[in-house]
Amino acid sequence: MNYYTIKELHELLLQGKITPTEIITTAFQALESHQDLNATVTILKSEALKVAKELEALEIKGDDYLFAIPYFAKDNFATKNIRTTASSDILDNFIPPYDAEVVKILADNNAILLGKTALDELGMGGHGLYAHTGEVLNPWDKTRITGGSSSGSAALVAAGVVPFALGSDTGDSIRKPASYTGIVGLKPTYGILSRFGLFPYAPSLDTVGYFTRTVEDCAIVLDYLAKQDDKDATSLPSDQQNYYQNLTSDIKHYQFAYIKQIHQQLPAPIKAIYEDLYQKLTAHNISLTAIDFPEDLLKALLPVYMIISFAEAVSSHSNLDGINFGVRQEGDSYEEVMMNSRGKGFGDVVKRRYVIGSYALTRKNQTLLFLKAKRVRRLIVNELEKIFRQYDILLLPSASDVAPKIADIKQQVLKEEDVEHYIDDVLVLANFMGNPSLTIPLALINELPIGININARPFNDQAVLNAGYLLEDIIGLKNLVVPSKKGGIK
């Protein structure tokens, strides 16, 4: 069963074989058949159909790739006059008076927003189980997690409801769900997509990104969204442009690498899949080298991420107090208003992270924990810089296995010795450095997907797209949609 990509829908529109209204109507029919995924917070059916009708009076141009293309936005992107909750009770009544910059760019290019998707509350959680609307289920197996925090967006792209959706990535929040749902997930270079209007979690790590089902579509979307924005103080220009036009699989001059220590931690069946792929890369005359990375730094990935991101979250969310922003709970003093509002407005996961972040920011612990974590982050980035001076592409496992069972995650307790098993934390490397990082499907194991992750030096987003384009062809998993499902744009 064929589910149309952005490129395919564009060609059908150019040929007059489909109308914007037909595309949007079909997408909402598909959404209706996937309501059991619990992936949406807000649905904009009447608004989207109105836009589609208006677009039918316009002429589509040959290079207007996003014209009438439907998408969803993660509910931590501000949308003007549309409730934006970040899947938290404390923001349940928040209606922004402005659009996030990437939402505005998409609207200006006639893409059609169908609604807002659920996420782990305020971007914190990593499993897709902690939205205030409930658990987001994996469309491949509803007893398994989708991954998070961009869970709703990933689920709807994987289910074939839309060809792309916006997400954000602080540790692996796009790339891990992409692995668990068999789709393409890009975390671009930090700063080349505007964060204006993205509700912050950890600003030094947060990156705007998105999901598609092909690398080709991924390049198309990047062409539109990679714009410098004066409204975002961390926005940066890139020398690269025309990502889709420059997309190529002819990259025999690229030097590929993978990290020995990470490869050795893979379970035997997954390791065999990677080794088979490495042999195929070599057969394509691609240079591939196994390299070392200091294991003490790999073991530090999770604690460094926790300290930095939790501490930054405390600062980022200090205005969610029921006075400046947020649903207000009454009290006899402003202290009581804040305590009551935050006590009722935040979930348990968020509260735990605030406690740890606040502890790290106390005067006596700043040097011991927070500043030390930042120094170790610098050491990790130094090692990555050494790698990218010699190699064009670094391959990483996007996950150690297929999506875990929800029941197993709920029983999981983080232990000190878990830092020894860093394999499921390695995607945070790209957030520490800010380099582009792309997950694409690698294999189906017992009819469940798992992905591979592709990295390049900062501002070389074209390289990860080109490498992904080649690997997509070698692997043979392209435009994956959950099988045996009705609905979708097909």
Buried (B, 14 or more C-beta within 10 A) or exposed (E): EEBBBBBBBBBBBBEEEBBBBBBBBBBBBBBEBBEEBBBBBBBBBEBBBBBBEEBEEEEBEEEBBBBBBBBBBBBBBBBBEBBBBBBBBBBBEBEBEBBBBBBBBBBEBBBBBBBBBBBBBBBBBBBBBBBBBEBBBBBBBEEBBBBBBBBBBBBBBBBBBBBBBBBBBBBBBBBBBBBBBBBBBBBBBBBBBBBBBBBBBBBBBBBBBBBBBBBBBBBBBBBBBBBEBEEBEBBBEBEBEEBBEEBEBEBEEBBBBBBEBBBEBBEEEBBEBBEEBBEEBEEBEBBBEEBEBEBEBBBBBBBBBBBBBBBBBBBBBEEBBBEEBBBBBEBEEEEBBBBBBBEEBBBEBBEEBBEBBBBBBEEEBEEEBBEBBBEBBEBBBEBBEEBBEEBBBBBBBBBBBBBBBBEEBEEEEEEEEBBEEBBBBBBBBBBBBBBBBBBBBBBBEEEBBBBBBBBBBBBBBBBBBBBBBBBBEBBEBBBBBBEEBEBBBE
